[in-house]
Amino acid sequence: MPAQVFAAHVRWLVAQTAVPWRVIAVLSGVSSRTIARLVGVGAPIRRIRSIDATRLIGIRPEHIFATTTTLVDATSTRRRIHMLCTNGWSMDHIAGFLGAHHRTVQGLANGDSTTCTLMVRLRAIAACERLQIPARINAPATGSPHVAVLPDAA
């Protein structure tokens, strides 16, 4: 499918929600490489796969905003925070990228918090992808992170 419409949609989502494109990639289930090329990072893309088009066009700002109130198990996020620390990120840097308060991230890291928002999880996944932490380490603990907030099929 022609990529222009979907590139504009991703840019619009970023503008409407102030969420990084990497997080939109994780939420939608579309590869970060595809989204990066859509938004102008790397070689331009003229066409995208129909499955990616379907996933992207189904994401609306309200789905993104819903991730800020949807609670999920924090086990995989805790593991990702530890991996980010191992890769040289400070707690303050992690907190900034996750969009969470330093104390929240500290509570997740030391196990005091057993849940976090889906947005925090998505941002942690995106941060690990950015650092190219291997997928076997980066895999969510329980299923796909985006299933709970995608619109129902009509």
TAZI-V603976 format. One record per residue. N is the residue number from 1. RES is the residue in three letters. BURIAL is + if it has 24 or more other ideal C-beta (glycine too) atoms within 12 Angstrom, else -. Layout:
# TAZI-V603976
n=N res=RES burial=BURIAL
n=N res=RES burial=BURIAL
This chain:
# TAZI-V603976
n=1 res=MET burial=-
n=2 res=PRO burial=-
n=3 res=ALA burial=+
n=4 res=GLN burial=-
n=5 res=VAL burial=-
n=6 res=PHE burial=+
n=7 res=ALA burial=+
n=8 res=ALA burial=-
n=9 res=HIS burial=+
n=10 res=VAL burial=+
n=11 res=ARG burial=-
n=12 res=TRP burial=-
n=13 res=LEU burial=+
n=14 res=VAL burial=+
n=15 res=ALA burial=-
n=16 res=GLN burial=-
n=17 res=THR burial=+
n=18 res=ALA burial=-
n=19 res=VAL burial=+
n=20 res=PRO burial=+
n=21 res=TRP burial=+
n=22 res=ARG burial=+
n=23 res=VAL burial=+
n=24 res=ILE burial=+
n=25 res=ALA burial=+
n=26 res=VAL burial=+
n=27 res=LEU burial=+
n=28 res=SER burial=+
n=29 res=GLY burial=+
n=30 res=VAL burial=+
n=31 res=SER burial=+
n=32 res=SER burial=+
n=33 res=ARG burial=-
n=34 res=THR burial=+
n=35 res=ILE burial=+
n=36 res=ALA burial=+
n=37 res=ARG burial=+
n=38 res=LEU burial=+
n=39 res=VAL burial=+
n=40 res=GLY burial=-
n=41 res=VAL burial=-
n=42 res=GLY burial=-
n=43 res=ALA burial=-
n=44 res=PRO burial=-
n=45 res=ILE burial=+
n=46 res=ARG burial=-
n=47 res=ARG burial=-
n=48 res=ILE burial=+
n=49 res=ARG burial=-
n=50 res=SER burial=-
n=51 res=ILE burial=-
n=52 res=ASP burial=+
n=53 res=ALA burial=+
n=54 res=THR burial=-
n=55 res=ARG burial=+
n=56 res=LEU burial=+
n=57 res=ILE burial=+
n=58 res=GLY burial=+
n=59 res=ILE burial=+
n=60 res=ARG burial=-
n=61 res=PRO burial=-
n=62 res=GLU burial=-
n=63 res=HIS burial=+
n=64 res=ILE burial=+
n=65 res=PHE burial=-
n=66 res=ALA burial=-
n=67 res=THR burial=+
n=68 res=THR burial=+
n=69 res=THR burial=-
n=70 res=THR burial=+
n=71 res=LEU burial=-
n=72 res=VAL burial=+
n=73 res=ASP burial=+
n=74 res=ALA burial=+
n=75 res=THR burial=-
n=76 res=SER burial=+
n=77 res=THR burial=+
n=78 res=ARG burial=+
n=79 res=ARG burial=+
n=80 res=ARG burial=+
n=81 res=ILE burial=+
n=82 res=HIS burial=+
n=83 res=MET burial=+
n=84 res=LEU burial=+
n=85 res=CYS burial=+
n=86 res=THR burial=-
n=87 res=ASN burial=-
n=88 res=GLY burial=-
n=89 res=TRP burial=+
n=90 res=SER burial=-
n=91 res=MET burial=+
n=92 res=ASP burial=-
n=93 res=HIS burial=-
n=94 res=ILE burial=+
n=95 res=ALA burial=+
n=96 res=GLY burial=-
n=97 res=PHE burial=+
n=98 res=LEU burial=+
n=99 res=GLY burial=+
n=100 res=ALA burial=+
n=101 res=HIS burial=-
n=102 res=HIS burial=-
n=103 res=ARG burial=-
n=104 res=THR burial=+
n=105 res=VAL burial=+
n=106 res=GLN burial=-
n=107 res=GLY burial=-
n=108 res=LEU burial=+
n=109 res=ALA burial=+
n=110 res=ASN burial=-
n=111 res=GLY burial=-
n=112 res=ASP burial=-
n=113 res=SER burial=+
n=114 res=THR burial=-
n=115 res=THR burial=-
n=116 res=CYS burial=+
n=117 res=THR burial=+
n=118 res=LEU burial=+
n=119 res=MET burial=+
n=120 res=VAL burial=+
n=121 res=ARG burial=+
n=122 res=LEU burial=+
n=123 res=ARG burial=+
n=124 res=ALA burial=+
n=125 res=ILE burial=+
n=126 res=ALA burial=+
n=127 res=ALA burial=+
n=128 res=CYS burial=+
n=129 res=GLU burial=+
n=130 res=ARG burial=+
n=131 res=LEU burial=+
n=132 res=GLN burial=-
n=133 res=ILE burial=+
n=134 res=PRO burial=-
n=135 res=ALA burial=-
n=136 res=ARG burial=-
n=137 res=ILE burial=-
n=138 res=ASN burial=+
n=139 res=ALA burial=-
n=140 res=PRO burial=+
n=141 res=ALA burial=-
n=142 res=THR burial=-
n=143 res=GLY burial=-
n=144 res=SER burial=-
n=145 res=PRO burial=+
n=146 res=HIS burial=+
n=147 res=VAL burial=-
n=148 res=ALA burial=+
n=149 res=VAL burial=+
n=150 res=LEU burial=+
n=151 res=PRO burial=-
n=152 res=ASP burial=-
n=153 res=ALA burial=-
n=154 res=ALA burial=-
